[in-house]
Amino acid sequence: MSPDQPDKQRFNTIGAGQPASGFARMERVPPLLLMVYLSVGAVGILFVVLLGAYLYTRLRNGVPLGLYALPQVFSLSTIVLLVSSYTLSQAPRLYRSDDLPGLVRCLSATLLLGLLFSGLQVLGWKQLLLDGSLLSGAVTLTGKASATYIYLLSALHVVHLLGGVLFLMALLWRTHHASRDGIRSLFFIRNPYRRMQLRMLSVYWHFIDGLWVVMFALFLFFY
């Protein structure tokens, strides 16, 4: 075989020397991470459909916009969720610096903020029910159909957030367990699977955060 034969074979191959296609790049994505991306896409489509139905129902009923005000606790919960997104964004830096105790604190803060957000959402639902009784059923589930979407969408969002909370709790427990021993810490930091788990959590959590911000903005201007 001549020395230049491998080069000839390489250039005679279809697509040789061309940039990798989208499918080729997708094949290099780890299967678990790809599942997260697909799940995020499916959840996004679901909420787009529901939000579109909400806007259609809200604009069709003819009630003036801004007639009712969202409970202020929803604004507070939005701030809490944004802070949780910030705390989780520090996790990759702590992981790269081999700071497992700092990573434990980071994940713990994110977990507490996520649970606090869920509790504030429940308070917001109670406030909506209270306002509904004062406004003759204007915002209750038995009242206008547009208000039903607020309960449905916010509750569905919390359910998806709690899925992320469960994953976060599992990763936090493993991180805390590893941080208590030097050998386990070394294996944890050098384990590419743990790095991928952290990335999966970040992708999902930031998506859920951004989804709520979009929902809250729509509720704020079209309620």
C-alpha positions in Angstrom: 0.0 0.0 0.0 1.5 3.4 -1.0 2.0 6.0 1.6 -0.5 8.4 0.0 -3.3 5.7 -0.3 -4.9 6.5 3.1 -5.2 10.1 2.0 -6.8 9.1 -1.3 -9.2 7.0 0.5 -10.0 9.8 2.9 -10.7 12.3 0.1 -12.7 9.7 -1.9 -15.0 9.1 1.0 -18.4 10.9 0.6 -18.6 13.9 2.8 -14.9 13.7 3.8 -13.5 17.1 4.9 -17.0 18.6 5.3 -18.3 20.0 8.6 -20.2 17.5 10.8 -23.9 17.5 10.1 -26.6 18.1 12.7 -27.2 14.3 13.0 -23.5 13.7 13.4 -23.3 16.2 16.2 -26.4 14.7 17.8 -24.8 11.2 17.8 -22.0 12.6 19.9 -24.4 13.8 22.6 -24.5 11.2 25.5 -27.8 9.3 25.5 -29.0 10.5 28.9 -28.3 14.1 28.0 -30.1 13.6 24.8 -33.1 12.3 26.7 -33.1 15.5 28.8 -33.0 17.6 25.6 -35.9 15.7 24.1 -37.9 15.8 27.4 -37.3 19.6 27.6 -38.5 19.9 24.0 -41.7 17.9 24.7 -42.5 19.9 27.8 -41.9 23.1 25.9 -44.4 22.0 23.2 -47.0 21.1 25.8 -46.8 24.4 27.5 -46.8 26.3 24.2 -50.1 24.6 23.3 -51.6 25.3 26.7 -50.4 28.9 26.8 -51.9 29.4 23.3 -55.2 28.0 24.5 -55.1 30.3 27.5 -54.4 33.4 25.4 -57.2 32.5 23.0 -59.7 31.9 25.8 -58.6 35.0 27.6 -59.0 37.3 24.6 -62.1 35.7 23.4 -64.2 36.2 26.5 -64.2 40.0 26.1 -63.3 40.8 29.7 -61.0 43.9 29.8 -57.3 43.2 30.5 -56.0 44.3 33.9 -59.4 43.9 35.6 -57.9 41.6 38.2 -54.5 41.6 39.7 -52.3 38.5 40.3 -51.4 37.8 43.9 -48.1 39.5 44.8 -46.8 36.1 46.1 -46.4 35.1 42.5 -43.9 37.9 42.0 -42.1 36.8 45.1 -42.0 33.2 43.9 -40.5 34.4 40.5 -37.7 36.1 42.3 -37.0 33.0 44.4 -36.9 30.8 41.3 -34.5 33.2 39.5 -32.2 33.2 42.6 -32.3 29.4 42.5 -31.2 29.5 38.9 -28.3 31.7 39.9 -27.2 29.5 42.7 -27.2 26.4 40.5 -25.2 28.2 37.8 -22.3 28.3 40.3 -22.3 24.5 40.6 -20.1 23.8 37.5 -17.4 26.3 38.7 -17.3 24.6 42.1 -17.1 21.2 40.5 -14.2 22.2 38.3 -12.4 23.6 41.3 -12.8 20.3 43.2 -14.8 22.2 45.9 -17.2 19.5 47.0 -18.2 21.2 50.3 -19.0 24.3 48.3 -20.9 22.3 45.8 -23.0 20.7 48.6 -23.9 24.2 49.9 -24.7 25.3 46.3 -27.0 22.4 45.7 -28.6 22.7 49.2 -29.4 26.3 48.6 -30.9 25.5 45.2 -33.0 22.7 46.8 -34.4 25.0 49.5 -35.2 27.7 47.0 -37.0 25.2 44.8 -39.1 24.0 47.7 -39.8 27.6 48.8 -41.0 28.4 45.3 -43.4 25.4 45.4 -44.7 26.6 48.8 -45.2 30.1 47.5 -47.1 28.8 44.5 -49.5 27.0 46.9 -50.0 30.3 48.7 -50.7 32.0 45.4 -53.4 29.4 44.6 -55.0 30.0 48.0 -55.0 33.8 47.4 -56.7 33.2 44.0 -59.4 31.2 45.7 -59.9 33.9 48.3 -60.1 36.6 45.7 -62.5 34.4 43.8 -64.9 34.3 46.8 -64.7 38.1 47.2 -65.2 38.7 43.4 -68.2 36.4 43.1 -66.3 33.5 41.6 -64.4 35.5 39.0 -61.2 33.6 39.3 -62.3 30.3 40.8 -62.2 27.0 38.9 -66.0 27.2 38.5 -65.8 30.8 37.2 -64.3 32.0 33.9 -62.5 29.5 31.8 -59.4 31.6 31.4 -58.7 31.5 35.2 -58.8 27.7 35.1 -55.7 27.8 32.9 -53.8 29.7 35.6 -54.4 26.9 38.0 -53.7 24.2 35.4 -50.5 25.8 34.1 -49.0 26.8 37.4 -49.8 23.4 39.0 -48.4 21.5 35.9 -45.2 23.7 36.2 -44.8 22.8 39.8 -45.1 19.1 39.1 -42.3 19.4 36.5 -40.2 21.4 39.0 -40.6 18.8 41.6 -39.3 16.2 39.2 -36.1 18.4 39.0 -36.2 18.6 42.8 -36.1 14.8 43.2 -33.1 14.6 40.8 -31.4 17.4 42.7 -32.0 15.6 46.1 -30.4 12.5 44.7 -27.3 14.3 43.4 -27.0 16.3 46.6 -27.0 13.1 48.7 -24.3 11.6 46.5 -22.2 14.8 46.6 -22.5 15.1 50.4 -21.6 11.4 50.8 -18.5 11.9 48.7 -17.4 15.1 50.3 -17.0 13.3 53.7 -14.1 11.2 52.5 -11.0 12.2 50.5 -10.9 9.0 48.4 -14.6 9.2 47.5 -14.2 12.9 46.7 -11.4 12.1 44.2 -13.5 9.4 42.5 -16.5 11.7 42.4 -14.7 14.6 40.8 -13.0 12.4 38.2 -16.2 10.5 37.3 -17.5 11.9 34.0 -21.0 10.5 34.8 -21.3 12.9 37.8 -20.3 15.8 35.5 -22.9 14.8 33.1 -25.5 14.5 35.9 -24.7 18.1 36.9 -25.1 19.2 33.3 -28.4 17.4 33.0 -29.7 19.0 36.1 -28.6 22.5 35.0 -30.2 22.2 31.6 -33.5 21.0 33.0 -33.6 23.5 36.0 -32.8 26.6 33.9 -35.4 25.5 31.3 -38.1 25.2 34.0 -37.1 28.6 35.4 -37.3 30.3 32.1 -40.6 28.6 31.4 -42.1 30.1 34.5 -40.8 33.6 33.7 -42.6 33.4 30.4 -45.8 32.1 32.0 -45.7 34.8 34.7 -45.2 37.6 32.1 -48.3 36.3 30.2 -50.3 36.0 33.3 -49.3 39.5 34.4 -50.3 41.2 31.2 -53.2 39.0 30.1 -55.0 38.3 33.3 
